[in-house]
Amino acid sequence: MGSEASEGTLNPPDRPEDAEEALWVRPMTLEEAPLRIDYFLGASDDYLQLLGVDRAKLPTREAWLARYEDDLAKAPQERDTYSIVWLLGERIVGFSTADRIQPGQQAFLHLHVLDPGRRRQGLGSRFVRLSAEHYHEVLGVPRLYSQPKAFNVAPNRALQRAGFRYLWTKEFVPGPINFHQAVTRWVWEAR
């Protein structure tokens, strides 16, 4: 097979020989929620600092899992958050979460590559494009915002390469698990 990976939003590759290279996304299951929880709870203080996350504001593992269980019982458009996993072949390599969902209007997108060895390979921007398409299709949102820490280069670069447009940089607390920081806001709009 060539070096180009096939890409899709909901279904795995049709041909098994492409499975090693295919990029695709699908909804995160309750059984996979610990990937997201442990990503934060198991992170080093330096990495949380890079992300703009305050460890003291993180929920306990049990509380976080209970919140996901409650949320997953609702229709996607009625959830507080909607998470998807990023797959390279059959292996989960990252995840994205949409929150502040306003069906038919907008949501906020978060992006995370799980394996440090998979970062800085251009996968983030490709998965962000697939995530935006998935959220547009499933949540019916024509507009997505993303607000990474301004000094965290990787997500800012991934968003730009994925077709998000830069809006501004300001200092504030962007979310319930964050500390006060410089934040860059990006927007994606469906065509």
N, C-alpha and C positions, 0 to 999 in steps of 0.2 A: 504494500500500500504506500501511497505518497505521504509526504510530510503534512499535508493539510488535514486537519481534524474536521469531521462532520459535526454539525451543531444542530440542536433541537431543543424545544422547550419542555415537552411533556413525555415523550416516548424515547426509550433507548434506541440505539442504532438498529437498523433492520438486518444488517449483515454482521454475523459474529466476528469476522476478520477485522471489522472496523471498531470493535468494542474497546480496544485499548486506547484509541485516539479520540473517540467521540466525546464532545462536550454536550451536556444536556442538563436541564433542571427539572425538578418535580417538587411537589409539596412535601414538607418535612412531616414525618409521622411522630406520634407521641413517643414511640420507642427510640427515635433519633433525637428528641429534644435534649437529652443529656449532652450531646455533642456541643450544642450552643451553650448550655449552662457551664459545662466543664471548661470550655474555651475561655470563659471569663474567670471562673473560680480557680482554675488551675494556672492562670497566667502569672508571670513574674510581675513584680511591682513596676519594673522598668517598662515592660510591654504595656501594662495598663496605663502608665503615664503617657506613652506614645499614642495610645488610643484616646486619651482624655477621660479615662474611666477612674472613678474614685472607689477603691475597694470597699470602703466603709458603707457605700450606698448600694452594694450588691445584695440582692435577697439571698436567703439561705437556699441551698439546693432543693430542699423539700418545698419551700414556698414557691420557688420558681417553677418547679415541676407541676405543682398543683394549679398554678396560674395557666400553664400550657394546657393541662388537661381540661380545665373549664373552657378555655378559648377554643380548643379544637372541637368541642361539642357544638359550636355555633357554625352557621354558614360563613364562608370566607368573608363576605362583605359586612358581616355583623361582628367580626372579631376585633379585639384590640390590636392584635398583631397577626401577621400572616407570614410564615417562614417557609422558605424553599431550600433544598439542598442543591449544591453544585456537584455534578458528577463528571469525572473523566473516565470514560468507559463505565465500569460498574462501581468505581471507588469514589466515595464522597471526599471531595477535596476542599470544600468550603460551604458557606451558606449565606443567604441574604434574608433579611427580615424587613417587612413593610409595617409601619405603624402610623398612628395618627391618620388612619384610613377614613377618607370621606368619599364613599362610592359615587362614581360619576364625576368626581372633581379631582382629588389628589390624594397622595400618600407620601410618606417619607421612607426612603430606601437606605438600608444599612448593608455593608458588604464586608465579608471576612473570609480569607483563605486560611484554612486550618493548619496545613503543613508548611512550616517555614521554608522547606526545601522547594515548595511549589510557588513561592512568591517571586516576584521580579522576573516572570517568564511571559508576561502578556496575557495570562489566563484571566486575571481580574477584569480587564476591560471587556473581554469576550463574554465572561459570565454576567457582567453587569448588563450588557446589551440583551442577553437572553432573559435575565431577571426582569428588566423593564418591559419587554414584550409579554412575559408571563403575567406580571402584575396588571398590565393594561388589559389583557385578555380575561383574566380570572376576576379581578377586582373592579374592572370597568373604569379605571382611572386614566384619564388622558394626560395627566401631569404627575411627575415624580420629582420630589426634592431629595437631595442628599446633603448632609452637613458634617463632613469629617473635620477633625481637628486640622486647623490650617497648616500646622507644621509637620503633619504626617503626609509625606510626599506621595507614598504609594496609592492610597485611595483617591487623592486629588488627581493624580495622573491617570488612573484607571477610569475615573468618571469623565475626564476630558476626552480620552481616547474612545470611550464608549458613546460619544455624541452628546453628553450633557453639556449645558452652557453655563459658564460662570456667571453668578449674579453679584455676590459681594462677600466681603470678609468683615466680621464683627466679633466683638468679645461679649460672651454671655454664657449661661449654663444651658447647653442644648438639649439635655434630657435628664431623666430621673436618676441615672447612674453616673452622671458626669460632674466634673468640677468646672469652675469658671475658666474659660479658655478662649483663644482666638479660633473662630469657626469659619469655614468657607462654605457658602451655600451654592449648590449647583442645581440645575433644573433640566429635566428631559420632558419633551412634549411629543405625544403621538402624532404621526403624520397622517 
